[in-house]
Amino acid sequence: MDDPSGPRERTNDDIIRKKDRIFDDIVRELSQALNISPTDISMDLSLRSDLIMDSLQLYELVIDMEEAYDIRLPDEMLDDIDTIEDVVELVYRLTEQDK
């Protein structure tokens, strides 16, 4: 019989909910930092070309995500980030590594 007190496997719904929470946090940060409506922010937007974020704004977003999720985003990974979805996926992967 399965041990109900043991670790529970992540379901697809759990993953989607966690990614949604990460996305909501990013939307909140970006809407404040860039003074844009949260409804104008979607997963497929490019941070650099669509939102015209400069390196300082991107760095501030990274710091906010590191603090909020108690993770470290390696500098070499930042070059691979283009869209908001890229940030969500990276934050998700890094938070799951700690488990």
N, C-alpha and C positions, 0 to 999 in steps of 0.2 A: 504494500500500500504506500502511496506517496506521502511524504512528510509535509503536512500543510504549513509547518513553520519554516521549512527550508526555502532557499532562494526560488523565486518565481521567474519563469521564462518571460522574456519581453514579447508581447504580442505586437502585431502590426499597429493596432490602435494605440498602444502605449507609445510606440515610436512616433507616430503621427502627432499625438498630443504633446509630446516633449518638443518636437520640432516646431509645432505651432506656438508653444510658449517662447521658444528662442526667437522665432520670427516676430512675435508681439513685442518682445524686449528690444529687438533691433529697430522695429518700426518706431517705438516710443523714443529711442535715442536719436534716430535720424530725423524724426519730425521736429524734435526740439533743436537739434544742432543745425539743421538746414532750414528751419522755419518753413516747413511744408506740411501740407495736410497728410495725416496718416493714410487716408484713402487713396492718395496718389502714389503710395509705395507698394510695390509688388515684388514677388520673388525673382522675377526675371530682369529687374532693372540692374543696369551696370552701375557700380558705385562711381566709377571714374567718368564714363561717357554720358550716362543718363542723368546722374545726380550731380555731376561735376564736382566730385569731392577731391580736394587736394590732399597731399600726403599728410599734413597735420590733422585734418579732419578724419582721415582713415585711421591714423594712429590713435586719436582720441576714442574712436569707436572700438578699436582693438582693446584699449585699456579698460573701457567700460565693460566689455564682454569678459575680459580676464577677471575683473573684480566681481562681476555678477555671478560668474560660474566657477570661480576659484580654479582657473586653468591658466596655462601659458600657451599663447599662440606664437610658435617659432617664427622669427623674422623671415626665414627662407620660404615659409608657406604663404606669406602675405603676397608674394609676387604672383601666386597662382589664383588669388582671389579676384574675381571680376564682378560677379553678381551677388545680390543679397542671398540667393540660394546657396552660393559657395560658402558664405559666412555661416549660414545656418548649419550646413553639413559639417563644416570644420568644427564648429563649437559642439555640435552633437557628438561627433567622433571623439573629440578630446574629453568630453565629460563621461563618455562610456568607457574609455580606457582606464579610468580610475576604479572601475568596479571589479 
